[in-house]
Amino acid sequence: MFSKSPLALVIGAVLASPAVLAETVKTDDHMVVEGRDYGYKADTNTTAMRMEATQLETPGQVSVIDEQIIDEQRATTLGDVLKNDASVSAGGTSRNRERFSLRGFSVESSSGFLKNGQQHWSHYRQPIELLERVEVLKGPSGLLYGISAPGGLINMVSKKPTYDTQVSVSQDIGSNDHSRTTVDVSGALNDAETLRGRAILSKESYGSWRTYGDGTEPQTERFVGGVFVDYDVTEDVTVSVHYDKTNDEGSVDSGALYTLDGNRVGSDKHIWDAQWSQIENDVENVGFDIAANLTDTWSVKTGFNYQDFERIDMESYPSFSNMNPDGTGTVTQGGNYRHDKWRFRTAYVDLTTTADLAGTEHQLLFGANWLGYSYYRGMDRFSSAEYAPDATVPAPSVGPTSLGKMSTYDTWGFYIQDLITINDEWQVLAGARFDRKVSDGVAEENVAPKLGVIYHPASNGSIYASYSESFEPQGVVSSGSRNYTNDGELLGAATGVSYEVGTKWELMDERLFVSGAVFDITQENISMDVEDTSSGDWTKTQGGEQVHRGAELAAQGFISERFSMSGSAMYLDAEITNHETYEGNRPVDVPEFAASVWSTYAATNEVDVNLGLIYEGSRYGDSSNTFKKDGYARVDMGAAYTLKYDDSLDFVARLTVENVFDKEYLAGGGSTSSNHQFAEDVVIGEGRNYMATLQVKY
């Protein structure tokens, strides 16, 4: 049916030999669009409106971190990417996954992440190699995405097949025996270019600058693969299919141990988990999208994604009731073996049209989406025993386990949105959504409105005001890592309300985009864990509010012909109010002020120099605000040399250095318990480290 192009043969060869490539391939795919043409500036976003919209037409703040930054920084985790947005703060990394807060509100694994605009179960380290950019949508997004926190959402946009043949092969070598190889092949698969494909394979391995008590070092092996195909059935209908797989097998490092007055217990290199602690994540996503123009004014998009996530988790869960602040004493090592299995299915349909009514232009969106979740678990608990911090902990034997259904739920949402253009100066966005969630036979419903007004004082600027709401069902209390005294109790939903005023401008001949906003977000009926200090029992309570008031500034683009930058800053006054236990406290891992800047200077036509700065103010590591981490500033640098062999072939050599001045600092994490005198799971920032890269781009 289709004649095979040379690219088709290349992709076929790549896919036919994954076992061979798995030995040499590494993580990082970059089809870098010429960075000097873009300067980090994104003119559009796909998240905020569920349709292509310019930044000036969006009544809210959307940060776009593009492939150029991802490539220059050699990002390997979502945290590496999100450090470029000051409104995002990182939490702990226990259980080998990343946690984040956005505008001070926790970004949940089940509801805070999107993949190409669909909800995505993000309980694992995301495959950055498959992404062309990350969009951070700030403020409540209940209108179009339903159940989510009032701080916002993180949308990961996958790379897409290209019409032109593009090939990228890169090899990274870095600190801690870090090695990463990536192959990215894309282009048309037939002469008519109606069938296009892209294949990405990556293999990564790395150790750690920290060691277990017996002196052994953690090790992680990771494989990422993805296939993306677009087919133009007609000029008006395009079908896209995708498949990706991530296998991540790595040792566990839950973090450091500190006294509540900020003194570290033991060496900064000491890992408290038993040396046999390990987690393997195996994740597959498969799905399709269809985009069709029905008429000149009506179009439809629909899609489905099925995520299969299996985790083998063997951990010792160290506890420190018999440990002394000076590092003497013993560590209680016990833990369990867990086999977890998640199924996360999402589907959507969006119908859009344009119409002129009463002298105004309307861009209408009618849509619906569905999410089906199921979770199965098998577990074998280990007996606990006391060990010296530097002891070799005997590996326990694992008994038989069988998977049992733990929880299921389904959510449905129906929404309508209208972007009304009154004239060249005024636009109004209005919409409403109905949500229904059914979990274990319990149904919860909500209606959420949204309203935005946009004023364009000039063709290159806009000023907006918006009102939006959020809805988060809390479900039934379920014991897990903590046993709750009110296990089985049905909690009410947490709801949020946001008021925001902001402005956006395209400056310097539209080569620089700047934006700013002030916001006031209140979330009511929050749920928090409270410990009975006399018995040590935990209760999941509900009540009180989180009130977050803040201001943001951001700039992306060219400052001059040779100098481009991406920077952001946020001030946030966040407080828990009307709560019996945590009244007046600040949420966990939320600084009052944060800033991030990354810049590129084109020294010559071949040489680029990068300079970055990250500042994060002091934060509390626990809800009780008993453990406080100092603020810090970190400097990163990089340089790249590009050799153009001809018009089609580039050779790139790059060196990036993180934490140039070897600054000591604490990142996320720091949970505490009244029965302990320590803050646990504290992430210590890594000292000076480097990544060297060789890349061939065709």
MOMORA-V66920 format. One record per pair of residues at least 6 apart in sequence whose C-alpha atoms are under 7 Angstrom apart, sorted by the first residue. I is the first residue (numbers start at 1). GAP is how many residues later the second one is. D is the distance in whole Angstrom. If there is no record, write none. Layout:
# MOMORA-V66920
{{I;GAP;D} {I;GAP;D}}
This chain:
# MOMORA-V66920
{{2;188;6} {3;187;5} {3;188;7} {4;185;6} {4;186;6} {5;184;6} {5;185;6} {5;186;7} {7;158;7} {7;180;6} {7;182;6} {8;181;5} {11;174;7} {11;188;6} {22;181;6} {24;157;6} {24;179;7} {25;155;7} {25;156;4} {25;157;5} {25;158;7} {25;176;7} {25;177;5} {25;178;4} {26;145;7} {26;153;7} {26;154;3} {26;155;3} {26;156;4} {26;176;4} {26;177;3} {26;178;4} {27;102;6} {27;153;5} {27;154;5} {27;155;5} {27;175;4} {27;176;5} {27;177;5} {28;101;4} {28;153;7} {28;154;5} {28;174;6} {29;100;5} {29;101;7} {29;153;6} {29;154;7} {29;155;6} {29;171;7} {30;41;6} {30;138;7} {31;137;7} {32;35;6} {32;36;6} {35;33;6} {39;518;5} {39;519;6} {39;525;5} {39;526;7} {40;26;6} {40;28;7} {40;516;6} {40;517;5} {40;525;7} {40;526;6} {41;471;7} {41;472;7} {41;515;5} {41;516;5} {42;22;6} {43;11;6} {43;12;6} {44;8;7} {44;9;6} {44;10;4} {44;11;5} {45;7;6} {45;8;6} {45;9;7} {45;10;7} {46;6;5} {46;7;7} {47;70;6} {47;90;7} {47;108;7} {48;10;7} {48;89;6} {56;405;7} {56;406;6} {56;448;6} {59;393;6} {59;394;7} {59;395;6} {59;405;6} {59;406;7} {59;407;6} {60;78;7} {61;76;6} {61;77;6} {62;73;7} {62;74;6} {62;75;5} {62;76;6} {63;72;6} {63;73;5} {63;74;7} {64;69;7} {64;70;6} {64;71;5} {64;72;6} {65;68;6} {65;69;5} {65;70;6} {66;66;6} {66;67;4} {66;68;7} {67;65;5} {67;66;5} {70;11;6} {73;583;7} {75;6;6} {76;52;6} {77;48;7} {77;49;6} {77;51;6} {78;48;6} {78;50;7} {82;6;7} {84;512;6} {84;513;7} {85;483;6} {85;511;6} {86;482;6} {86;483;5} {86;484;6} {86;508;5} {86;509;5} {86;510;6} {87;15;6} {87;16;5} {87;483;6} {88;12;7} {88;13;6} {88;14;5} {88;15;7} {89;11;6} {89;12;5} {89;13;7} {89;500;7} {89;501;6} {90;9;6} {90;10;5} {90;11;6} {90;578;6} {91;8;5} {91;9;5} {91;498;6} {91;577;4} {91;578;5} {92;6;7} {92;7;6} {92;576;5} {92;577;4} {92;589;7} {92;590;7} {92;591;6} {93;6;7} {93;161;7} {94;159;7} {94;160;4} {94;161;7} {94;587;7} {95;157;7} {95;159;7} {96;156;7} {97;26;6} {97;27;5} {97;28;6} {98;27;7} {100;6;6} {100;7;6} {101;6;5} {102;49;5} {102;50;6} {103;48;5} {104;47;7} {104;470;7} {104;483;7} {104;486;5} {105;44;7} {105;45;7} {105;46;5} {107;42;7} {109;12;6} {109;13;5} {109;14;6} {110;10;7} {110;11;5} {110;12;7} {111;8;6} {111;36;6} {111;37;5} {112;36;6} {112;37;7} {112;41;5} {112;42;6} {113;6;6} {113;7;6} {113;9;7} {113;40;6} {113;41;5} {113;42;6} {114;6;5} {114;40;6} {114;41;4} {114;42;6} {115;40;6} {115;41;5} {115;42;6} {116;39;7} {116;40;6} {116;41;5} {116;42;7} {117;38;6} {118;228;7} {119;227;7} {121;223;7} {127;97;7} {127;119;7} {130;28;6} {130;29;6} {130;96;7} {131;25;7} {131;26;6} {131;27;4} {131;28;5} {132;25;6} {132;26;6} {132;27;5} {133;23;6} {133;24;5} {134;21;6} {134;22;5} {134;23;6} {135;19;6} {135;20;5} {135;21;6} {136;17;6} {136;18;5} {136;19;6} {137;15;5} {137;16;5} {137;17;6} {138;13;6} {138;14;4} {138;15;7} {139;11;6} {139;12;5} {139;13;5} {139;359;7} {140;9;7} {140;10;4} {140;11;6} {140;12;5} {140;328;6} {140;329;6} {140;330;5} {140;358;7} {141;7;7} {141;11;6} {141;329;7} {142;6;6} {142;306;7} {142;327;6} {142;328;5} {142;329;7} {143;272;7} {143;288;7} {143;289;6} {143;290;5} {143;305;6} {143;306;7} {143;307;6} {144;271;7} {146;267;6} {146;289;6} {147;323;7} {147;324;5} {147;325;5} {148;322;6} {148;323;6} {148;324;6} {149;321;6} {149;323;7} {150;320;5} {150;346;6} {160;38;7} {160;68;7} {161;25;6} {161;26;6} {161;35;6} {161;36;5} {161;37;5} {161;67;6} {161;68;6} {161;69;7} {162;24;6} {162;25;5} {162;26;7} {162;34;7} {163;24;5} {163;25;5} {163;30;6} {163;33;7} {164;23;5} {164;24;6} {165;21;6} {165;22;4} {165;23;7} {166;19;6} {166;20;5} {166;21;6} {166;532;5} {167;17;6} {167;18;5} {167;19;6} {167;530;6} {167;531;5} {168;15;6} {168;16;5} {168;17;7} {168;528;6} {168;529;4} {168;530;6} {169;13;6} {169;14;5} {169;15;6} {169;526;6} {169;527;5} {169;528;7} {170;11;6} {170;12;5} {170;13;7} {170;523;7} {170;524;6} {170;525;4} {170;526;6} {171;9;6} {171;10;5} {171;11;7} {171;522;6} {171;523;5} {171;524;6} {172;7;6} {172;8;5} {172;9;6} {172;519;6} {172;520;6} {172;521;4} {172;522;7} {173;6;5} {173;7;7} {173;518;6} {173;519;5} {173;520;6} {174;516;5} {174;517;4} {174;518;6} {175;514;6} {175;515;6} {175;516;7} {176;30;6} {176;31;5} {176;32;5} {176;33;6} {177;29;5} {177;30;6} {178;27;6} {178;28;4} {178;29;7} {179;25;6} {179;26;5} {179;27;6} {180;23;6} {180;24;4} {180;25;7} {181;21;6} {181;22;5} {181;23;7} {182;19;6} {182;20;4} {182;21;7} {183;17;6} {183;18;5} {183;19;6} {184;15;6} {184;16;4} {184;17;7} {185;13;6} {185;14;5} {185;15;7} {186;11;6} {186;12;4} {186;13;6} {187;9;6} {187;10;6} {187;11;7} {188;7;6} {188;8;4} {188;9;6} {189;6;5} {189;7;5} {189;8;7} {194;37;6} {194;38;5} {195;35;6} {195;36;5} {195;37;7} {196;33;6} {196;34;5} {196;35;6} {197;31;6} {197;32;4} {197;33;6} {198;29;6} {198;30;5} {198;31;6} {199;27;6} {199;28;5} {199;29;7} {200;25;6} {200;26;5} {200;27;7} {201;23;6} {201;24;4} {201;25;7} {202;21;6} {202;22;5} {202;23;6} {203;19;6} {203;20;5} {203;21;7} {204;17;6} {204;18;5} {204;19;6} {205;15;6} {205;16;5} {205;17;6} {206;13;6} {206;14;6} {206;15;7} {207;10;7} {207;11;6} {207;12;5} {207;13;6} {208;9;6} {208;10;6} {209;60;7} {210;7;7} {210;59;4} {210;60;6} {210;61;6} {211;6;5} {211;7;7} {211;58;6} {211;59;6} {211;60;6} {212;58;6} {212;59;5} {212;60;7} {212;63;6} {213;57;7} {213;58;7} {213;59;7} {213;176;6} {213;177;4} {213;178;6} {213;179;7} {214;176;5} {214;177;6} {214;178;5} {218;33;5} {219;31;6} {219;32;6} {220;29;6} {220;30;4} {220;31;6} {221;27;6} {221;28;5} {221;29;6} {222;25;6} {222;26;4} {222;27;6} {223;23;6} {223;24;5} {223;25;7} {224;21;6} {224;22;5} {224;23;7} {225;19;5} {225;20;5} {225;21;7} {226;17;6} {226;18;4} {226;19;6} {227;15;6} {227;16;5} {227;17;6} {228;13;6} {228;14;5} {228;15;7} {229;11;6} {229;12;5} {229;13;6} {230;8;7} {230;9;6} {230;10;4} {230;11;7} {231;7;6} {231;8;5} {231;9;6} {232;6;4} {232;7;6} {236;56;5} {236;57;5} {237;54;6} {237;55;4} {237;56;7} {238;52;6} {238;53;5} {238;54;6} {239;50;6} {239;51;5} {239;52;7} {240;48;5} {240;49;5} {240;50;6} {241;46;6} {241;47;4} {241;48;6} {242;44;6} {242;45;6} {242;46;6} {243;42;6} {243;43;4} {243;44;7} {244;40;6} {244;41;5} {244;42;7} {245;38;6} {245;39;4} {245;40;7} {246;36;6} {246;37;5} {246;38;7} {247;34;6} {247;35;5} {247;36;6} {248;32;6} {248;33;5} {248;34;7} {249;30;6} {249;31;4} {249;32;6} {250;28;6} {250;29;6} {250;30;6} {251;26;6} {251;27;4} {251;28;6} {252;21;7} {252;25;5} {252;26;5} {252;27;7} {253;18;6} {253;20;6} {254;19;7} {254;427;5} {255;16;7} {255;425;7} {255;426;4} {255;427;5} {255;428;5} {256;15;7} {256;424;6} {256;425;5} {256;426;5} {256;427;6} {256;428;7} {257;7;6} {257;8;6} {257;421;7} {257;422;6} {257;423;5} {257;424;7} {257;425;6} {258;6;4} {258;7;5} {258;420;5} {258;421;5} {258;422;7} {259;6;7} {259;66;7} {259;418;6} {259;419;4} {259;420;6} {260;366;6} {260;367;5} {260;417;7} {260;418;6} {260;419;6} {261;366;7} {265;60;6} {265;61;6} {265;62;5} {266;61;6} {272;46;7} {273;43;6} {273;44;7} {273;45;6} {274;42;6} {274;119;6} {275;118;7} {276;119;6} {277;37;5} {277;38;4} {277;39;6} {278;35;6} {278;36;5} {278;37;6} {279;33;6} {279;34;5} {279;35;6} {280;31;6} {280;32;5} {280;33;7} {281;29;6} {281;30;5} {281;31;7} {282;27;6} {282;28;5} {282;29;6} {283;25;6} {283;26;4} {283;27;6} {284;23;6} {284;24;5} {284;25;7} {285;20;7} {285;21;6} {285;22;5} {285;23;7} {286;19;6} {286;20;5} {286;21;7} {287;17;5} {287;18;4} {287;19;6} {288;15;5} {288;16;6} {288;17;7} {289;13;6} {289;14;4} {289;15;7} {290;11;6} {290;12;5} {290;13;6} {291;9;6} {291;10;4} {291;11;7} {292;7;6} {292;8;5} {292;9;6} {293;6;4} {293;7;7} {297;56;5} {297;57;6} {298;54;6} {298;55;5} {299;52;6} {299;53;5} {299;54;6} {300;50;6} {300;51;5} {300;52;6} {301;48;6} {301;49;5} {301;50;7} {302;46;5} {302;47;4} {302;48;6} {303;44;6} {303;45;6} {303;46;7} {304;42;6} {304;43;4} {304;44;7} {305;40;6} {305;41;5} {305;42;7} {306;38;6} {306;39;5} {306;40;7} {307;36;6} {307;37;5} {307;38;6} {308;34;6} {308;35;5} {308;36;7} {309;32;6} {309;33;5} {309;34;6} {310;30;6} {310;31;5} {310;32;6} {311;28;6} {311;29;5} {311;30;6} {312;26;6} {312;27;5} {312;28;7} {313;24;6} {313;25;5} {313;26;6} {314;22;6} {314;23;4} {314;24;6} {315;20;5} {315;21;6} {315;22;7} {316;17;5} {316;18;5} {316;19;4} {316;20;7} {317;16;6} {317;17;6} {317;18;5} {318;13;6} {318;14;5} {318;15;5} {318;16;7} {319;12;6} {319;13;5} {319;14;7} {320;11;5} {320;12;6} {320;356;7} {321;355;6} {322;7;6} {322;8;6} {322;9;6} {323;6;5} {323;7;5} {323;8;6} {329;59;7} {330;56;6} {330;57;5} {330;58;5} {330;59;6} {331;55;6} {331;56;5} {331;57;6} {331;58;6} {332;52;6} {332;53;6} {332;54;5} {332;55;6} {333;51;5} {333;52;6} {333;53;6} {334;48;5} {334;49;6} {334;50;4} {334;51;6} {335;46;6} {335;47;5} {336;43;7} {336;44;6} {336;45;4} {336;46;5} {337;42;6} {337;43;5} {337;44;6} {337;61;7} {338;40;6} {338;41;4} {338;42;7} {339;38;6} {339;39;5} {339;40;6} {340;36;6} {340;37;5} {340;38;7} {341;34;6} {341;35;5} {341;36;6} {342;32;6} {342;33;5} {342;34;6} {343;30;6} {343;31;5} {343;32;7} {344;28;6} {344;29;5} {344;30;7} {345;26;6} {345;27;5} {345;28;7} {346;24;6} {346;25;5} {346;26;6} {347;22;6} {347;23;5} {347;24;7} {348;20;6} {348;21;4} {348;22;6} {349;18;6} {349;19;6} {349;20;6} {350;15;7} {350;16;6} {350;17;4} {350;18;7} {351;14;6} {351;15;5} {351;16;6} {352;12;5} {352;13;5} {352;14;6} {353;10;6} {353;11;5} {353;12;7} {354;8;5} {354;9;5} {354;10;6} {355;6;6} {355;7;5} {355;8;7} {356;6;6} {360;60;7} {360;61;6} {360;62;5} {361;59;6} {361;60;5} {361;61;7} {362;56;6} {362;57;6} {362;58;5} {362;59;6} {363;55;6} {363;56;5} {363;57;7} {364;53;6} {364;54;5} {364;55;7} {365;51;6} {365;52;5} {365;53;6} {366;49;6} {366;50;5} {366;51;7} {367;47;6} {367;48;5} {367;49;6} {368;45;5} {368;46;4} {368;47;6} {369;43;6} {369;44;5} {369;45;7} {370;41;6} {370;42;5} {370;43;7} {371;39;6} {371;40;5} {371;41;7} {372;37;6} {372;38;5} {372;39;7} {373;35;5} {373;36;5} {373;37;6} {374;33;6} {374;34;4} {374;35;7} {375;30;6} {375;31;6} {375;32;5} {375;33;6} {376;27;6} {376;28;5} {376;29;4} {376;30;5} {377;26;5} {377;27;5} {377;28;7} {377;29;7} {378;23;5} {378;24;5} {378;25;4} {378;26;6} {379;22;6} {380;18;7} {380;19;6} {380;21;6} {382;14;7} {407;33;7} {408;31;6} {408;32;6} {409;29;6} {409;30;4} {409;31;6} {410;27;6} {410;28;5} {410;29;7} {411;25;6} {411;26;4} {411;27;6} {412;23;6} {412;24;5} {412;25;7} {413;20;7} {413;21;6} {413;22;5} {413;23;6} {414;19;6} {414;20;5} {414;21;7} {415;17;6} {415;18;4} {415;19;6} {416;15;5} {416;16;6} {416;17;7} {417;13;6} {417;14;4} {417;15;7} {418;11;6} {418;12;5} {418;13;6} {419;8;7} {419;9;6} {419;10;5} {419;11;7} {420;7;5} {420;8;5} {420;9;6} {421;6;4} {421;7;7} {425;30;5} {425;31;5} {425;32;6} {426;28;6} {426;29;5} {426;30;6} {427;26;6} {427;27;5} {427;28;7} {428;24;6} {428;25;5} {428;26;6} {429;22;6} {429;23;5} {429;24;6} {430;20;6} {430;21;5} {430;22;6} {431;18;6} {431;19;5} {431;20;7} {432;16;6} {432;17;4} {432;18;6} {433;14;6} {433;15;5} {433;16;6} {434;12;6} {434;13;5} {434;14;7} {435;10;5} {435;11;5} {435;12;6} {436;7;7} {436;8;6} {436;9;4} {436;10;7} {437;6;6} {437;7;5} {437;8;6} {438;6;7} {448;21;6} {449;19;6} {449;20;7} {450;17;6} {450;18;5} {450;19;7} {451;15;6} {451;16;5} {451;17;7} {452;12;7} {452;13;6} {452;14;4} {452;15;6} {453;11;5} {453;12;5} {453;13;6} {454;8;6} {454;9;6} {454;10;4} {454;11;7} {455;7;5} {455;8;5} {455;9;6} {456;6;4} {456;7;6} {460;45;6} {460;46;5} {461;43;6} {461;44;4} {461;45;6} {462;41;6} {462;42;5} {462;43;7} {463;39;6} {463;40;4} {463;41;7} {464;37;6} {464;38;5} {464;39;6} {465;35;6} {465;36;4} {465;37;6} {466;33;6} {466;34;5} {466;35;7} {467;31;6} {467;32;5} {467;33;7} {468;29;6} {468;30;5} {468;31;7} {469;27;5} {469;28;5} {469;29;6} {470;25;5} {470;26;5} {470;27;6} {471;22;7} {471;23;6} {471;24;5} {471;25;7} {472;21;5} {472;22;5} {472;23;6} {473;19;6} {473;20;4} {473;21;6} {474;17;6} {474;18;6} {474;19;5} {474;20;7} {475;15;6} {475;16;6} {476;12;5} {476;13;5} {476;14;4} {476;15;6} {477;9;7} {477;10;5} {477;11;5} {477;12;5} {477;13;6} {478;9;5} {478;10;6} {479;8;6} {483;55;7} {484;54;5} {484;55;5} {484;56;7} {485;52;7} {485;53;6} {485;54;5} {486;53;6} {486;54;7} {493;32;7} {494;29;7} {494;30;6} {494;31;5} {494;32;6} {495;28;6} {495;29;5} {495;30;7} {496;25;7} {496;26;5} {496;27;4} {496;28;6} {497;24;6} {497;25;5} {497;26;7} {498;22;6} {498;23;4} {498;24;7} {499;20;6} {499;21;5} {499;22;7} {500;17;7} {500;18;6} {500;19;4} {500;20;6} {501;16;6} {501;17;6} {501;18;7} {502;14;5} {502;15;4} {502;16;6} {503;12;6} {503;13;6} {503;14;6} {504;10;6} {504;11;4} {504;12;7} {505;8;6} {505;9;5} {505;10;6} {506;6;6} {506;7;5} {506;8;7} {507;6;6} {511;46;6} {511;47;6} {512;44;6} {512;45;4} {512;46;5} {512;47;7} {513;42;6} {513;43;5} {513;44;6} {514;40;6} {514;41;4} {514;42;7} {515;38;6} {515;39;5} {515;40;6} {516;36;5} {516;37;4} {516;38;6} {517;34;6} {517;35;5} {517;36;7} {518;32;6} {518;33;4} {518;34;6} {519;30;6} {519;31;6} {519;32;6} {520;28;6} {520;29;4} {520;30;7} {521;26;6} {521;27;5} {521;28;6} {522;23;7} {522;24;6} {522;25;5} {522;26;6} {523;22;5} {523;23;5} {523;24;7} {524;20;6} {524;21;5} {524;22;7} {525;17;6} {525;18;4} {525;19;6} {525;20;6} {526;16;6} {526;17;5} {526;18;6} {526;19;6} {527;13;7} {527;14;5} {527;15;4} {527;16;7} {528;12;6} {528;13;5} {528;14;6} {529;9;7} {529;10;6} {529;11;5} {529;12;6} {530;8;6} {530;9;5} {530;10;6} {530;11;7} {531;6;6} {531;7;4} {531;8;6} {532;6;6} {533;141;6} {536;139;7} {543;36;6} {544;33;6} {544;34;4} {544;35;4} {545;31;6} {545;32;5} {545;33;6} {546;29;6} {546;30;5} {546;31;6} {547;27;6} {547;28;5} {547;29;6} {548;24;7} {548;25;6} {548;26;4} {548;27;6} {549;23;6} {549;24;5} {549;25;6} {550;21;5} {550;22;4} {550;23;6} {551;19;6} {551;20;5} {551;21;7} {552;17;6} {552;18;4} {552;19;7} {553;15;6} {553;16;5} {553;17;7} {554;13;6} {554;14;4} {554;15;7} {555;11;6} {555;12;5} {555;13;6} {556;9;6} {556;10;4} {556;11;6} {557;7;5} {557;8;6} {557;9;7} {558;6;4} {558;7;6} {562;39;6} {562;40;5} {563;37;6} {563;38;5} {563;39;6} {564;35;6} {564;36;5} {564;37;7} {565;33;6} {565;34;4} {565;35;6} {566;31;6} {566;32;5} {566;33;6} {567;29;5} {567;30;4} {567;31;6} {568;27;6} {568;28;5} {568;29;7} {569;25;6} {569;26;4} {569;27;6} {570;23;6} {570;24;5} {570;25;6} {571;21;6} {571;22;5} {571;23;7} {572;20;5} {572;21;6} {573;19;6} {574;12;6} {574;13;7} {575;9;6} {575;10;6} {575;11;5} {575;12;7} {576;6;7} {576;7;6} {576;8;5} {576;9;5} {576;10;6} {577;6;5} {577;7;6} {582;42;6} {585;39;7} {585;40;6} {586;39;7} {587;36;6} {588;32;5} {588;33;5} {588;34;5} {588;35;6} {589;30;5} {589;31;6} {589;32;6} {589;79;6} {590;29;6} {591;25;6} {591;26;5} {591;27;6} {591;28;5} {592;25;6} {593;23;6} {593;24;5} {594;21;5} {594;22;5} {594;23;6} {595;19;6} {595;20;5} {595;21;7} {596;17;6} {596;18;5} {596;19;6} {597;15;5} {597;16;5} {597;17;7} {598;13;6} {598;14;4} {598;15;7} {599;11;5} {599;12;5} {599;13;6} {600;8;6} {600;9;6} {600;10;5} {600;11;7} {601;7;6} {601;8;5} {601;9;6} {602;6;4} {602;7;6} {603;6;7} {606;35;5} {606;36;5} {606;37;7} {607;33;6} {607;34;5} {607;35;7} {608;31;6} {608;32;5} {608;33;7} {609;29;6} {609;30;4} {609;31;7} {610;27;5} {610;28;5} {610;29;6} {611;25;6} {611;26;5} {611;27;6} {612;23;6} {612;24;5} {612;25;6} {613;21;6} {613;22;5} {613;23;6} {614;19;6} {614;20;5} {614;21;7} {615;17;6} {615;18;4} {615;19;6} {616;15;5} {616;16;6} {616;17;7} {617;13;7} {617;14;4} {617;15;6} {618;10;7} {618;11;5} {618;12;4} {618;13;4} {619;9;6} {619;10;5} {619;11;7} {620;7;6} {620;8;4} {620;9;6} {621;6;6} {621;7;6} {621;48;6} {621;49;4} {621;50;6} {622;48;6} {622;49;5} {622;50;6} {627;52;7} {629;37;7} {632;33;6} {634;25;6} {634;29;7} {635;23;7} {635;24;5} {635;25;6} {635;26;7} {636;21;6} {636;22;5} {636;23;5} {636;24;6} {637;19;6} {637;20;5} {637;21;7} {637;23;7} {638;17;5} {638;18;4} {638;19;6} {639;15;6} {639;16;5} {639;17;7} {640;12;7} {640;13;6} {640;14;4} {640;15;6} {641;11;6} {641;12;5} {641;13;6} {642;8;7} {642;9;6} {642;10;4} {642;11;7} {643;7;6} {643;8;5} {643;9;6} {644;6;5} {644;7;6} {648;50;5} {649;48;6} {649;49;5} {650;46;6} {650;47;5} {650;48;6} {651;44;6} {651;45;5} {651;46;6} {652;42;6} {652;43;5} {652;44;6} {653;40;6} {653;41;5} {653;42;6} {654;38;6} {654;39;5} {654;40;7} {655;36;6} {655;37;5} {655;38;6} {656;34;6} {656;35;5} {656;36;7} {657;32;6} {657;33;4} {657;34;7} {658;30;6} {658;31;5} {658;32;6} {659;28;6} {659;29;5} {659;30;7} {660;28;6} {661;27;7} {662;25;5} {662;26;5} {663;24;6} {664;21;7} {664;23;7} {665;19;6} {665;20;5} {666;17;6} {666;18;5} {666;19;5} {667;16;5} {667;17;6} {667;18;6} {668;14;6} {668;15;5} {669;12;6} {669;13;4} {669;14;6} {670;9;5} {670;10;5} {670;11;5} {670;12;5} {671;8;5} {671;9;5} {671;10;7} {672;6;6} {672;7;5} {672;8;6}}
